[in-house]
């Protein structure tokens, strides 16, 4: 049975370990990127006795860290510098950095990467002057990035009184919708071509098929896998619902706007998101899901569809062609409720150099080496397509051009119309994510503690307090 076949994947998801996949070849990409390669360098190092200390979040797939290690080895061979690489689980890495910053410089890494730091930690660190300016890393390769990607690492610094680049872009992601095509066909009698493309009809479709799904598959499967918990997935998913309803939480200058003309649209977005749970089409345990919960629910076929901010769910099935290409599918978001094309909120996964590092020259040299197109291509593919490249030319690689692959093809298409996360406009918004304001109100709605209107008021008050207290 398919469920039995996926049990191992569920365990891997819980452990942040996924199915193995060998890296695709670089093909012609390496040749096309040779103009961006740096020549081997000899780096003057005032702290030659100290290794370059790198803290990196544990990858969802072993190949991600393997690819990173290969880049490190290549850099070490040309720089003659030792590297101390610490791989830290996602659940621990941000707290580890906070402790290091609180206890002193000896415990601080030179280079830091976390997959959620762009939403929560990096904007604050840049604002507080805790990060090194990496403009000299980005400028030589600036032409390879899109403007939205560069906007996503251009942060405010209160001490400098200006914006600058305080992080190096590595990968990017948008919000994706995954579902089981075989279940849609065999248990519901629908297929990809019958899924509506306008907002209301699209979401009504998934609710309407719920009864038929349970009749044919049993009462333990639900049609919509939408998190209602304090997980970051709830925050990310609702950010896309806000965009769909044209709710401007901040204006273009980074000032709060949600309490004014946006309140009615905000309430509508809350009601729209919460209705799936209130209508009984979401698993009851969605109130307790962690950041793997919606993926586990989908892969164990407890949910027909789910919404997720990476391609990790289908990516975990790459070793099974039938499941990856035929059974699991990724579908475009519908048009917005007003009929306009969807714009996608992108997250820029980024590495930073700590301002208290005594190895900043070395750290910049390494990040400049990692960000060379051929190296970044290898690393991004090591993440199994979970994230997408930040350099347009990298999409020429065959890895991203498999016509059978609906997951990547849909994800790439979404990148045609995007905006950076609000954290790039105002660092205070990082605290909105850190406190998971959207997860807080959705969880209370699911538990019957708030209705949509009171949830909107509570969220607005919380965000206003965050912005008032920001300094």
C-alpha positions in Angstrom: 0.0 0.0 0.0 1.1 3.6 -0.6 0.5 4.5 3.0 2.8 1.8 4.2 5.4 2.9 1.6 5.4 6.4 3.0 5.8 5.5 6.7 9.5 5.8 6.4 9.2 9.2 4.9 7.0 10.4 7.7 9.7 9.4 10.2 12.3 11.2 8.1 10.1 14.3 8.0 9.9 14.2 11.8 13.7 14.0 12.1 14.3 16.5 9.3 15.9 13.7 7.3 14.6 13.0 3.8 15.0 10.5 1.0 18.4 10.5 -0.8 18.9 11.8 -4.3 22.1 12.0 -6.2 23.1 15.4 -7.5 22.5 16.2 -11.2 25.5 17.1 -13.3 26.4 20.7 -13.8 26.3 20.2 -17.6 26.9 23.4 -19.5 26.3 25.7 -16.5 29.8 25.6 -15.2 31.1 26.8 -18.6 28.5 29.5 -18.8 29.5 30.8 -15.3 33.3 30.8 -15.7 33.4 34.5 -16.0 32.1 34.9 -12.5 34.7 32.5 -10.9 37.3 33.9 -8.6 40.9 33.0 -9.1 42.6 31.1 -6.3 43.6 33.5 -3.6 46.1 33.8 -0.8 44.3 35.5 2.0 46.2 37.6 4.6 44.9 36.3 7.9 45.6 38.1 11.1 44.1 35.2 13.1 45.8 32.3 11.2 45.7 30.1 14.3 41.9 30.4 14.4 39.7 28.4 12.0 36.8 30.1 10.2 33.8 29.2 12.4 30.6 28.4 10.4 27.3 27.6 12.0 24.8 26.1 9.5 21.3 24.7 9.9 21.0 21.0 9.5 19.7 20.2 6.0 16.4 18.5 5.3 18.4 16.2 3.0 21.9 14.8 3.6 22.9 16.0 0.1 22.4 19.6 1.1 25.2 19.5 3.7 27.3 17.2 1.5 27.2 19.9 -1.2 28.2 22.6 1.3 31.1 20.5 2.5 32.3 20.1 -1.0 32.3 23.9 -1.5 34.1 24.3 1.8 36.8 21.8 0.7 37.3 23.6 -2.6 37.7 26.9 -0.8 40.1 25.5 1.7 42.2 24.1 -1.1 42.8 27.5 -2.5 42.8 29.6 0.7 44.8 27.3 3.0 42.4 28.1 5.9 40.9 25.7 8.3 37.1 25.7 8.7 35.2 24.6 11.8 31.7 23.7 10.5 28.9 23.1 13.1 25.7 21.6 11.8 22.9 22.5 14.2 19.2 21.3 14.1 16.6 23.8 13.0 14.9 23.8 16.4 18.1 24.8 18.2 20.1 27.0 15.9 18.4 30.4 16.5 18.5 29.9 20.3 22.2 28.9 20.0 23.0 32.1 18.3 21.1 34.2 20.9 23.1 32.5 23.6 26.4 33.1 21.8 25.6 36.8 21.4 24.7 37.1 25.0 27.7 35.3 26.4 30.5 36.8 24.4 32.6 37.0 21.3 34.5 33.7 21.8 31.3 31.7 21.3 30.2 33.7 18.2 30.4 32.1 14.8 31.9 34.0 11.9 29.3 32.9 9.4 25.7 31.9 10.3 22.9 30.4 8.3 19.4 29.4 9.4 16.4 28.7 7.1 14.1 30.8 9.2 16.5 33.6 10.3 15.5 35.8 7.3 12.0 36.1 8.8 12.8 36.5 12.5 16.4 37.2 13.4 18.5 38.7 10.6 16.4 42.0 10.3 16.9 42.6 14.0 20.6 41.8 14.0 21.1 44.2 11.1 19.2 46.9 12.8 21.2 46.5 16.0 24.5 46.6 14.2 25.3 42.9 14.9 26.1 42.0 11.3 28.9 42.9 9.0 28.1 44.9 5.8 28.6 42.5 2.9 28.2 44.9 0.1 31.7 44.2 -1.1 30.7 40.5 -1.4 27.6 41.2 -3.4 28.7 44.0 -5.7 31.0 41.8 -7.9 28.1 39.3 -8.5 25.2 41.8 -8.2 24.3 41.4 -11.9 23.4 37.7 -11.4 20.6 38.4 -8.9 17.1 39.8 -9.5 16.1 43.1 -7.9 13.6 41.4 -5.6 16.3 39.1 -4.3 18.6 42.0 -3.6 15.8 43.9 -1.9 15.4 41.0 0.4 18.9 41.4 1.9 18.9 45.2 2.0 18.4 46.0 5.6 18.2 49.0 7.9 20.9 49.7 10.4 20.0 52.2 13.1 23.6 53.0 14.0 24.6 53.6 10.4 21.3 55.4 9.8 21.2 53.8 6.3 20.4 50.7 4.4 22.9 48.3 3.1 23.5 44.6 2.2 23.9 42.7 5.4 23.3 39.1 4.1 24.3 37.1 1.0 21.3 35.5 -0.8 21.6 31.7 -1.3 18.2 30.4 -2.2 14.6 31.5 -2.3 11.1 30.0 -1.8 7.4 30.9 -2.3 4.2 29.3 -1.0 3.1 26.2 -2.9 0.0 24.0 -3.0 0.5 20.2 -3.2 -2.1 17.5 -3.5 -2.5 13.8 -4.3 -3.6 13.5 -8.0 -4.3 9.8 -7.7 -6.7 10.4 -4.7 -8.3 13.2 -6.6 -9.0 10.9 -9.5 -9.8 7.6 -7.8 -11.5 8.8 -4.5 -13.2 12.0 -5.7 -13.7 11.6 -9.4 -11.9 14.9 -10.3 -8.6 15.6 -11.8 -6.1 18.5 -12.2 -8.0 19.9 -15.2 -11.2 20.3 -13.2 -9.6 22.3 -10.4 -11.0 25.9 -10.7 -8.6 28.8 -11.2 -10.5 31.7 -9.5 -10.2 32.2 -5.8 -13.6 31.4 -4.4 -14.3 28.5 -6.7 -10.8 27.1 -6.1 -11.1 26.9 -2.3 -14.8 25.8 -2.4 -13.7 22.9 -4.6 -11.4 21.5 -1.9 -14.2 21.8 0.7 -16.8 20.3 -1.6 -14.8 17.2 -2.3 -14.3 16.5 1.4 -17.5 14.4 1.9 -16.9 12.3 -1.2 -13.2 11.8 -0.1 -14.3 10.5 3.3 -17.0 8.3 1.9 -14.5 6.5 -0.3 -11.4 6.7 1.8 -12.6 6.7 5.4 -13.2 9.3 8.1 -9.5 9.8 9.0 -8.6 11.7 5.8 -9.4 15.4 5.3 -9.4 17.4 2.1 -7.4 20.5 3.3 -4.2 20.3 5.3 -4.1 23.9 6.6 -2.1 24.5 9.8 -3.8 26.2 12.7 -1.0 26.0 15.1 1.9 28.1 16.4 4.1 26.7 13.7 5.9 29.1 11.3 4.0 27.4 8.5 0.8 29.0 9.8 2.5 32.4 9.7 3.8 31.8 6.1 0.6 30.5 4.7 -1.5 33.4 6.1 1.0 35.9 4.7 0.0 34.6 1.3 -3.7 34.9 2.2 -3.1 38.5 3.2 -1.4 39.1 -0.2 -4.4 37.5 -2.0 -6.8 39.8 -0.2 -4.6 42.8 -1.0 -4.0 43.5 2.7 -1.1 45.9 3.1 0.2 45.3 6.6 2.9 47.9 5.8 3.0 50.6 3.2 5.9 51.0 0.7 7.8 53.0 3.3 7.6 50.3 5.9 5.0 52.1 8.1 2.0 50.3 9.6 -1.0 50.4 7.4 -3.2 47.5 8.5 -5.2 49.4 11.1 -6.6 51.9 8.6 -8.3 51.1 5.3 -7.1 47.5 5.4 -9.1 46.3 8.4 -12.1 45.0 6.5 -9.9 43.1 4.1 -7.9 41.8 7.0 -11.0 40.3 8.6 -12.0 38.8 5.3 -8.6 37.1 5.0 -8.8 35.7 8.5 -12.3 34.4 7.8 -11.2 32.9 4.5 -8.2 31.1 6.1 -10.0 29.8 9.2 -13.1 28.5 7.4 -11.5 25.3 6.4 -10.9 24.3 10.0 -14.3 25.6 11.2 -16.0 23.6 8.4 -14.4 20.4 9.5 -12.2 19.9 6.4 -8.9 20.2 8.2 -7.5 17.5 10.5 -8.3 18.4 14.2 -4.7 17.9 15.2 -3.7 20.8 12.9 -3.9 23.0 16.1 -0.8 21.2 17.4 1.3 20.8 14.2 4.9 21.7 14.3 6.7 22.9 11.2 6.6 19.3 9.7 2.9 18.7 10.6 1.3 19.6 7.3 3.9 17.7 5.4 3.5 14.6 7.5 -0.3 14.8 7.2 0.0 15.0 3.4 2.6 12.3 3.0 0.7 9.9 5.3 -2.4 10.6 3.1 -4.3 12.1 6.0 -4.8 15.3 3.9 -5.7 15.5 0.2 -3.9 18.8 -0.2 -1.7 21.2 1.8 0.0 24.6 1.5 3.7 24.8 2.2 6.5 27.4 1.8 9.0 25.0 0.3 9.0 22.1 -2.0 10.1 19.7 0.8 7.0 17.5 0.6 7.4 16.4 -3.0 11.2 16.6 -2.7 11.1 13.9 -0.1 9.6 11.5 -2.7 12.2 12.0 -5.5 13.5 8.4 -5.2 10.1 7.1 -6.2 9.3 8.2 -9.7 5.7 7.0 -9.6 4.9 9.0 -6.5 6.9 12.1 -7.4 5.8 12.4 -11.0 2.4 10.8 -11.1 0.7 10.7 -7.7 1.8 13.9 -6.0 1.2 17.2 -7.8 1.7 20.9 -7.3 -0.8 23.4 -8.7 -0.7 27.1 -9.2 -2.5 29.4 -6.8 -5.8 30.7 -8.1 -6.3 34.4 -9.0 -6.9 36.8 -6.2 -10.5 37.3 -5.0 -10.6 40.5 -7.1 -9.6 38.5 -10.2 -6.1 39.9 -10.5 -3.1 37.6 -10.9 -1.6 36.2 -7.7 1.6 37.9 -6.4 3.8 35.6 -4.3 5.6 36.5 -1.1 9.2 35.2 -1.5 11.6 34.3 1.3 15.3 34.8 0.7 17.4 32.2 2.4 20.6 34.0 3.3 23.9 33.7 5.1 25.4 36.5 7.4 28.7 37.4 8.9 28.5 38.4 12.6 29.8 41.9 13.3 31.8 40.7 16.3 33.7 38.1 14.1 37.4 38.6 14.1 37.6 36.7 10.8 35.5 39.0 8.6 37.9 39.1 5.7 38.0 35.3 5.6 34.3 35.1 6.0 33.6 37.4 3.1 36.0 35.5 0.9 34.2 32.3 1.7 30.7 33.7 1.1 32.0 35.3 -2.1 33.2 31.9 -3.2 30.0 30.1 -2.2 27.9 32.7 -4.1 29.7 32.1 -7.4 27.0 30.7 -9.7 28.5 27.3 -10.2 28.9 26.8 -6.5 25.5 28.1 -5.6 24.0 25.9 -8.2 25.6 22.8 -6.7 24.4 23.8 -3.2 20.8 24.6 -4.2 20.5 21.3 -6.1 21.9 19.6 -3.0 18.8 20.9 -1.2 16.9 18.7 -3.7 14.9 21.6 -5.2 13.3 22.4 -1.8 14.4 25.9 -2.4 14.8 27.7 -5.8 17.9 29.5 -7.2 18.3 33.2 -6.6 20.1 33.7 -9.9 18.0 33.5 -13.1 20.7 31.9 -15.2 20.8 28.9 -12.9 17.4 27.9 -14.1 19.0 26.9 -17.4 20.3 23.8 -15.7 18.4 20.6 -16.7 17.6 20.1 -13.0 15.0 22.8 -13.2 13.7 22.0 -16.7 12.1 18.5 -16.4 8.8 18.8 -18.3 7.3 16.0 -16.2 8.0 17.8 -13.0 4.9 19.8 -12.1 6.4 20.7 -8.7 9.4 22.7 -10.0 7.7 24.0 -13.1 4.8 25.5 -11.1 7.3 26.9 -8.5 9.4 28.5 -11.2 6.4 30.1 -12.8 5.4 31.6 -9.5 8.6 33.6 -9.4 7.4 35.7 -12.3 5.4 37.9 -10.0 6.8 38.3 -6.5 7.5 40.7 -3.6 10.0 40.4 -0.8 8.8 39.7 2.7 7.9 42.7 4.8 11.0 42.2 7.0 13.0 43.9 4.3 10.9 47.0 4.6 10.9 47.3 8.4 13.0 45.1 10.8 10.2 45.3 13.4 8.2 42.9 11.2 10.7 40.2 12.1 9.2 40.4 15.6 5.8 39.8 14.1 7.1 36.6 12.7 9.1 35.7 15.9 6.0 36.1 18.0 4.0 34.3 15.3 1.1 36.8 15.5 -0.8 35.0 12.7 -0.3 31.6 14.4 -1.5 33.0 17.7 -4.8 34.3 16.3 -5.5 31.2 14.1 -4.9 28.9 17.0 -7.3 30.8 19.2 -9.9 30.8 16.5 -9.5 27.0 16.1 -9.9 26.6 19.9 -13.0 28.8 19.9 -11.4 31.6 21.9 -11.8 34.3 19.1 -13.9 35.1 16.2 -12.5 36.7 13.0 -13.3 40.2 14.0 -11.8 40.0 17.5 -8.8 38.1 16.1 -8.2 41.0 13.8 -8.3 43.5 16.7 -6.0 41.4 18.8 -3.5 41.0 16.0 -3.6 44.7 15.1 -3.0 45.7 18.8 -0.1 43.2 19.1 1.6 44.5 15.9 1.0 48.1 17.0 2.7 47.4 20.3 5.6 45.7 18.6 6.2 48.7 16.3 5.7 51.2 19.2 8.3 49.4 21.3 10.8 48.9 18.5 14.0 50.7 18.9 
